[in-house]
Amino acid sequence: MKRGQTKMDLADQVREDIRKFKKSHHLARVVMAWCGSTEIYIEPGPVHQTIEAFEKGLKENHPGIAPSMIYSYAALTEAVPYANGAPNLTLDIPALQQLAKKNKTPSAAKTSRPARP
């Protein structure tokens, strides 16, 4: 269980975990796949539109940033390919798509959104 004052703190901890894992296992590359539980339905909003807005949201604990988005952000920031294996909004937001493109990092999102409850 990660603990931190902000969602950015949590993302930084995941980034450190990625670096430690690669180093301790002498790996040049890794891939991250999200297979966690389905998260609460989140409507895309302004926090999801740009990487700058997203990072500000991480620092301010924006409620529109789900755990899977924190992991995705950490992976993509470390240039680790990321696949979303659950019907969450995760990678289906412009901010994380921009980050993947900026870092030339492959990412795989689902092909459709879940029905709204």
Buried (B, 14 or more C-beta within 10 A) or exposed (E): EEEEEBBBBBBBBBBEEBEEEBEEEEEEEBEBEBEBEEBEBBEBEEBBBBBEBBBEBBBEBBEBBBBBBBBBBBBBBBBBBBBBEBBBBBBBBBBBBBBBEEBEBEBBBBEEEEEEE
